Amino acid sequence: MGVFMPCNVVVEENEQGKVEVTIVDPYNAMNAFNNEALTLIAKEVQQKLQNVMKGL
């Protein structure tokens, strides 16, 4: 589980010189553990990360 949270965020420059940001979806990653409490937290984190991506 520690490999999945905190969430992985990758920032890289592609061959065209543009910056790309990739974020691992915490909800999908944590859903595999079948733990309702953990899934609820992951859903909250997912929403926060989506807000960050919208701001980029």
BALO-687980 format. One record per atom (N, C-alpha, C): residue number from 1; atom name; z, x, y. Coordinates in nm, 2 decimals. Each point is the difference from the previous one (the first is absolute). Layout:
BEGIN
<site><k>NUM</k><a>CA</a><z>Z</z><x>X</x><y>Y</y></site>
...
END
This chain:
BEGIN
<site><k>1</k><a>N</a><z>0.00</z><x>0.08</x><y>-0.12</y></site>
<site><k>1</k><a>CA</a><z>0.00</z><x>-0.08</x><y>0.12</y></site>
<site><k>1</k><a>C</a><z>0.00</z><x>0.09</x><y>0.13</y></site>
<site><k>2</k><a>N</a><z>0.07</z><x>0.11</x><y>-0.01</y></site>
<site><k>2</k><a>CA</a><z>0.01</z><x>0.09</x><y>0.12</y></site>
<site><k>2</k><a>C</a><z>-0.14</z><x>0.05</x><y>0.04</y></site>
<site><k>3</k><a>N</a><z>-0.09</z><x>0.00</x><y>-0.09</y></site>
<site><k>3</k><a>CA</a><z>-0.14</z><x>0.05</x><y>0.03</y></site>
<site><k>3</k><a>C</a><z>-0.07</z><x>-0.10</x><y>0.09</y></site>
<site><k>4</k><a>N</a><z>0.03</z><x>-0.13</x><y>-0.01</y></site>
<site><k>4</k><a>CA</a><z>-0.06</z><x>-0.11</x><y>0.07</y></site>
<site><k>4</k><a>C</a><z>0.06</z><x>-0.03</x><y>0.13</y></site>
<site><k>5</k><a>N</a><z>0.13</z><x>0.02</x><y>0.02</y></site>
<site><k>5</k><a>CA</a><z>0.06</z><x>-0.03</x><y>0.12</y></site>
<site><k>5</k><a>C</a><z>0.08</z><x>0.13</x><y>0.05</y></site>
<site><k>6</k><a>N</a><z>-0.01</z><x>0.05</x><y>0.11</y></site>
<site><k>6</k><a>CA</a><z>-0.07</z><x>-0.06</x><y>0.11</y></site>
<site><k>6</k><a>C</a><z>-0.15</z><x>0.00</x><y>-0.02</y></site>
<site><k>7</k><a>N</a><z>-0.07</z><x>-0.09</x><y>0.07</y></site>
<site><k>7</k><a>CA</a><z>-0.14</z><x>-0.02</x><y>-0.01</y></site>
<site><k>7</k><a>C</a><z>-0.08</z><x>0.12</x><y>0.03</y></site>
<site><k>8</k><a>N</a><z>-0.10</z><x>0.02</x><y>-0.07</y></site>
<site><k>8</k><a>CA</a><z>-0.09</z><x>0.11</x><y>0.03</y></site>
<site><k>8</k><a>C</a><z>-0.10</z><x>-0.03</x><y>0.11</y></site>
<site><k>9</k><a>N</a><z>-0.01</z><x>0.08</x><y>0.10</y></site>
<site><k>9</k><a>CA</a><z>-0.09</z><x>-0.02</x><y>0.11</y></site>
<site><k>9</k><a>C</a><z>-0.09</z><x>0.13</x><y>0.01</y></site>
<site><k>10</k><a>N</a><z>-0.13</z><x>-0.01</x><y>-0.01</y></site>
<site><k>10</k><a>CA</a><z>-0.08</z><x>0.12</x><y>0.01</y></site>
<site><k>10</k><a>C</a><z>-0.09</z><x>-0.02</x><y>0.12</y></site>
<site><k>11</k><a>N</a><z>0.00</z><x>0.11</x><y>0.09</y></site>
<site><k>11</k><a>CA</a><z>-0.08</z><x>0.01</x><y>0.12</y></site>
<site><k>11</k><a>C</a><z>-0.09</z><x>0.12</x><y>-0.02</y></site>
<site><k>12</k><a>N</a><z>-0.13</z><x>-0.03</x><y>0.00</y></site>
<site><k>12</k><a>CA</a><z>-0.10</z><x>0.11</x><y>-0.02</y></site>
<site><k>12</k><a>C</a><z>-0.12</z><x>-0.02</x><y>0.09</y></site>
<site><k>13</k><a>N</a><z>-0.07</z><x>0.11</x><y>0.03</y></site>
<site><k>13</k><a>CA</a><z>-0.12</z><x>0.00</x><y>0.07</y></site>
<site><k>13</k><a>C</a><z>-0.12</z><x>0.01</x><y>-0.09</y></site>
<site><k>14</k><a>N</a><z>-0.09</z><x>-0.10</x><y>0.01</y></site>
<site><k>14</k><a>CA</a><z>-0.12</z><x>0.00</x><y>-0.09</y></site>
<site><k>14</k><a>C</a><z>-0.11</z><x>0.10</x><y>0.04</y></site>
<site><k>15</k><a>N</a><z>-0.10</z><x>0.00</x><y>-0.07</y></site>
<site><k>15</k><a>CA</a><z>-0.11</z><x>0.10</x><y>0.03</y></site>
<site><k>15</k><a>C</a><z>-0.07</z><x>-0.04</x><y>0.13</y></site>
<site><k>16</k><a>N</a><z>0.01</z><x>-0.12</x><y>0.05</y></site>
<site><k>16</k><a>CA</a><z>-0.06</z><x>-0.04</x><y>0.13</y></site>
<site><k>16</k><a>C</a><z>0.09</z><x>0.03</x><y>0.11</y></site>
<site><k>17</k><a>N</a><z>0.12</z><x>0.05</x><y>-0.02</y></site>
<site><k>17</k><a>CA</a><z>0.10</z><x>0.03</x><y>0.10</y></site>
<site><k>17</k><a>C</a><z>0.08</z><x>-0.12</x><y>0.04</y></site>
<site><k>18</k><a>N</a><z>0.00</z><x>-0.11</x><y>-0.07</y></site>
<site><k>18</k><a>CA</a><z>0.08</z><x>-0.11</x><y>0.02</y></site>
<site><k>18</k><a>C</a><z>0.13</z><x>0.01</x><y>-0.08</y></site>
<site><k>19</k><a>N</a><z>0.11</z><x>-0.06</x><y>0.06</y></site>
<site><k>19</k><a>CA</a><z>0.13</z><x>0.00</x><y>-0.07</y></site>
<site><k>19</k><a>C</a><z>0.01</z><x>-0.12</x><y>-0.08</y></site>
<site><k>20</k><a>N</a><z>0.04</z><x>0.02</x><y>-0.13</y></site>
<site><k>20</k><a>CA</a><z>0.02</z><x>-0.12</x><y>-0.09</y></site>
<site><k>20</k><a>C</a><z>0.15</z><x>0.00</x><y>-0.04</y></site>
<site><k>21</k><a>N</a><z>0.06</z><x>-0.12</x><y>0.00</y></site>
<site><k>21</k><a>CA</a><z>0.13</z><x>-0.02</x><y>-0.04</y></site>
<site><k>21</k><a>C</a><z>0.00</z><x>-0.09</x><y>-0.13</y></site>
<site><k>22</k><a>N</a><z>0.07</z><x>0.05</x><y>-0.10</y></site>
<site><k>22</k><a>CA</a><z>0.01</z><x>-0.08</x><y>-0.12</y></site>
<site><k>22</k><a>C</a><z>0.15</z><x>-0.02</x><y>-0.03</y></site>
<site><k>23</k><a>N</a><z>0.04</z><x>-0.12</x><y>-0.04</y></site>
<site><k>23</k><a>CA</a><z>0.14</z><x>-0.03</x><y>-0.03</y></site>
<site><k>23</k><a>C</a><z>0.00</z><x>-0.07</x><y>-0.13</y></site>
<site><k>24</k><a>N</a><z>0.09</z><x>0.05</x><y>-0.09</y></site>
<site><k>24</k><a>CA</a><z>0.02</z><x>-0.06</x><y>-0.13</y></site>
<site><k>24</k><a>C</a><z>0.08</z><x>-0.13</x><y>0.02</y></site>
<site><k>25</k><a>N</a><z>-0.05</z><x>-0.11</x><y>-0.06</y></site>
<site><k>25</k><a>CA</a><z>0.06</z><x>-0.13</x><y>0.02</y></site>
<site><k>25</k><a>C</a><z>0.14</z><x>0.00</x><y>-0.08</y></site>
<site><k>26</k><a>N</a><z>0.11</z><x>-0.01</x><y>0.07</y></site>
<site><k>26</k><a>CA</a><z>0.13</z><x>0.00</x><y>-0.07</y></site>
<site><k>26</k><a>C</a><z>0.03</z><x>-0.12</x><y>-0.08</y></site>
<site><k>27</k><a>N</a><z>-0.06</z><x>-0.11</x><y>0.04</y></site>
<site><k>27</k><a>CA</a><z>0.02</z><x>-0.13</x><y>-0.08</y></site>
<site><k>27</k><a>C</a><z>-0.06</z><x>0.01</x><y>-0.14</y></site>
<site><k>28</k><a>N</a><z>-0.12</z><x>0.05</x><y>0.00</y></site>
<site><k>28</k><a>CA</a><z>-0.07</z><x>0.01</x><y>-0.13</y></site>
<site><k>28</k><a>C</a><z>0.06</z><x>0.11</x><y>-0.09</y></site>
<site><k>29</k><a>N</a><z>0.05</z><x>0.11</x><y>0.07</y></site>
<site><k>29</k><a>CA</a><z>0.06</z><x>0.11</x><y>-0.08</y></site>
<site><k>29</k><a>C</a><z>0.14</z><x>-0.05</x><y>-0.06</y></site>
<site><k>30</k><a>N</a><z>0.08</z><x>-0.07</x><y>0.08</y></site>
<site><k>30</k><a>CA</a><z>0.13</z><x>-0.04</x><y>-0.04</y></site>
<site><k>30</k><a>C</a><z>0.00</z><x>-0.12</x><y>-0.09</y></site>
<site><k>31</k><a>N</a><z>-0.11</z><x>-0.08</x><y>0.00</y></site>
<site><k>31</k><a>CA</a><z>-0.01</z><x>-0.12</x><y>-0.08</y></site>
<site><k>31</k><a>C</a><z>0.00</z><x>0.03</x><y>-0.15</y></site>
<site><k>32</k><a>N</a><z>-0.04</z><x>0.12</x><y>-0.03</y></site>
<site><k>32</k><a>CA</a><z>-0.01</z><x>0.05</x><y>-0.14</y></site>
<site><k>32</k><a>C</a><z>0.14</z><x>0.01</x><y>-0.06</y></site>
<site><k>33</k><a>N</a><z>0.10</z><x>0.01</x><y>0.08</y></site>
<site><k>33</k><a>CA</a><z>0.14</z><x>0.02</x><y>-0.06</y></site>
<site><k>33</k><a>C</a><z>0.07</z><x>-0.14</x><y>-0.04</y></site>
<site><k>34</k><a>N</a><z>-0.06</z><x>-0.11</x><y>0.04</y></site>
<site><k>34</k><a>CA</a><z>0.05</z><x>-0.13</x><y>-0.04</y></site>
<site><k>34</k><a>C</a><z>0.15</z><x>-0.01</x><y>0.05</y></site>
<site><k>35</k><a>N</a><z>0.02</z><x>0.04</x><y>0.13</y></site>
<site><k>35</k><a>CA</a><z>0.14</z><x>-0.01</x><y>0.06</y></site>
<site><k>35</k><a>C</a><z>-0.02</z><x>-0.08</x><y>0.12</y></site>
<site><k>36</k><a>N</a><z>0.05</z><x>-0.12</x><y>0.00</y></site>
<site><k>36</k><a>CA</a><z>-0.02</z><x>-0.09</x><y>0.11</y></site>
<site><k>36</k><a>C</a><z>0.05</z><x>0.05</x><y>0.14</y></site>
<site><k>37</k><a>N</a><z>0.12</z><x>0.06</x><y>-0.01</y></site>
<site><k>37</k><a>CA</a><z>0.06</z><x>0.06</x><y>0.13</y></site>
<site><k>37</k><a>C</a><z>-0.09</z><x>0.11</x><y>0.05</y></site>
<site><k>38</k><a>N</a><z>-0.04</z><x>0.08</x><y>-0.08</y></site>
<site><k>38</k><a>CA</a><z>-0.09</z><x>0.11</x><y>0.04</y></site>
<site><k>38</k><a>C</a><z>-0.13</z><x>-0.05</x><y>0.05</y></site>
<site><k>39</k><a>N</a><z>-0.06</z><x>-0.10</x><y>-0.06</y></site>
<site><k>39</k><a>CA</a><z>-0.12</z><x>-0.06</x><y>0.04</y></site>
<site><k>39</k><a>C</a><z>0.01</z><x>-0.06</x><y>0.14</y></site>
<site><k>40</k><a>N</a><z>0.11</z><x>-0.06</x><y>0.03</y></site>
<site><k>40</k><a>CA</a><z>0.02</z><x>-0.06</x><y>0.13</y></site>
<site><k>40</k><a>C</a><z>0.01</z><x>0.11</x><y>0.11</y></site>
<site><k>41</k><a>N</a><z>0.06</z><x>0.11</x><y>-0.03</y></site>
<site><k>41</k><a>CA</a><z>0.01</z><x>0.11</x><y>0.10</y></site>
<site><k>41</k><a>C</a><z>-0.14</z><x>0.06</x><y>0.01</y></site>
<site><k>42</k><a>N</a><z>-0.07</z><x>0.01</x><y>-0.11</y></site>
<site><k>42</k><a>CA</a><z>-0.14</z><x>0.06</x><y>0.01</y></site>
<site><k>42</k><a>C</a><z>-0.09</z><x>-0.09</x><y>0.08</y></site>
<site><k>43</k><a>N</a><z>0.02</z><x>-0.13</x><y>-0.01</y></site>
<site><k>43</k><a>CA</a><z>-0.08</z><x>-0.10</x><y>0.08</y></site>
<site><k>43</k><a>C</a><z>0.02</z><x>0.02</x><y>0.15</y></site>
<site><k>44</k><a>N</a><z>0.13</z><x>0.02</x><y>0.04</y></site>
<site><k>44</k><a>CA</a><z>0.04</z><x>0.03</x><y>0.14</y></site>
<site><k>44</k><a>C</a><z>-0.07</z><x>0.13</x><y>0.05</y></site>
<site><k>45</k><a>N</a><z>0.01</z><x>0.10</x><y>-0.09</y></site>
<site><k>45</k><a>CA</a><z>-0.06</z><x>0.13</x><y>0.04</y></site>
<site><k>45</k><a>C</a><z>-0.15</z><x>-0.01</x><y>0.01</y></site>
<site><k>46</k><a>N</a><z>-0.06</z><x>-0.08</x><y>-0.09</y></site>
<site><k>46</k><a>CA</a><z>-0.14</z><x>-0.02</x><y>0.01</y></site>
<site><k>46</k><a>C</a><z>-0.04</z><x>-0.06</x><y>0.13</y></site>
<site><k>47</k><a>N</a><z>0.07</z><x>-0.10</x><y>0.05</y></site>
<site><k>47</k><a>CA</a><z>-0.03</z><x>-0.07</x><y>0.12</y></site>
<site><k>47</k><a>C</a><z>0.01</z><x>0.10</x><y>0.12</y></site>
<site><k>48</k><a>N</a><z>0.10</z><x>0.08</x><y>0.00</y></site>
<site><k>48</k><a>CA</a><z>0.02</z><x>0.10</x><y>0.11</y></site>
<site><k>48</k><a>C</a><z>-0.11</z><x>0.10</x><y>0.00</y></site>
<site><k>49</k><a>N</a><z>-0.04</z><x>0.05</x><y>-0.12</y></site>
<site><k>49</k><a>CA</a><z>-0.11</z><x>0.09</x><y>-0.01</y></site>
<site><k>49</k><a>C</a><z>-0.13</z><x>-0.06</x><y>0.05</y></site>
<site><k>50</k><a>N</a><z>-0.02</z><x>-0.13</x><y>-0.03</y></site>
<site><k>50</k><a>CA</a><z>-0.12</z><x>-0.07</x><y>0.04</y></site>
<site><k>50</k><a>C</a><z>0.00</z><x>0.00</x><y>0.16</y></site>
<site><k>51</k><a>N</a><z>0.11</z><x>-0.02</x><y>0.06</y></site>
<site><k>51</k><a>CA</a><z>0.01</z><x>-0.01</x><y>0.14</y></site>
<site><k>51</k><a>C</a><z>-0.03</z><x>0.14</x><y>0.06</y></site>
<site><k>52</k><a>N</a><z>0.04</z><x>0.11</x><y>-0.06</y></site>
<site><k>52</k><a>CA</a><z>-0.03</z><x>0.13</x><y>0.04</y></site>
<site><k>52</k><a>C</a><z>-0.15</z><x>0.02</x><y>0.00</y></site>
<site><k>53</k><a>N</a><z>-0.07</z><x>-0.04</x><y>-0.12</y></site>
<site><k>53</k><a>CA</a><z>-0.14</z><x>0.02</x><y>-0.01</y></site>
<site><k>53</k><a>C</a><z>-0.08</z><x>-0.08</x><y>0.10</y></site>
<site><k>54</k><a>N</a><z>0.05</z><x>-0.12</x><y>0.04</y></site>
<site><k>54</k><a>CA</a><z>-0.07</z><x>-0.08</x><y>0.10</y></site>
<site><k>54</k><a>C</a><z>0.01</z><x>0.07</x><y>0.14</y></site>
<site><k>55</k><a>N</a><z>0.10</z><x>0.08</x><y>0.02</y></site>
<site><k>55</k><a>CA</a><z>0.02</z><x>0.07</x><y>0.13</y></site>
<site><k>55</k><a>C</a><z>-0.08</z><x>0.13</x><y>0.01</y></site>
<site><k>56</k><a>N</a><z>-0.06</z><x>0.04</x><y>-0.11</y></site>
<site><k>56</k><a>CA</a><z>-0.08</z><x>0.12</x><y>0.01</y></site>
<site><k>56</k><a>C</a><z>-0.14</z><x>-0.02</x><y>0.06</y></site>
END
